[in-house]
């Protein structure tokens, strides 16, 4: 071992493009580099930091904040089309009837 050290300099945008599919890794590095200056998104994307934040929210009687964030992440994974159909069904709208009417009106235009 010669004690040599290698330093890597990389722009934030390039770094983000490398770890785009690994938010936990990006969060780990960001938290280590920025410490208390870390962004909330980094804390929420890092499993241990998120757990500590959840405990903090529970102590401060602010659990609904983290619940909202978790629910929003779930919704982000659902296709918008599926959400629209679910909302329409919940409102009692007959989705097949709406589609049929739409198709009928489109045929009339032609």
Secondary structure, DSSP 8 states (H G I E B T S, - for coil): -----------HHHHHHHSTT-HHHHHHHHHHHHGGG--HHHHHHSHHHHHHHHHHHHHTT-HHHHHHHHHHHHHHTS-HHHHHHHHHHHTT--HHHHHHHHHHHHHHH-
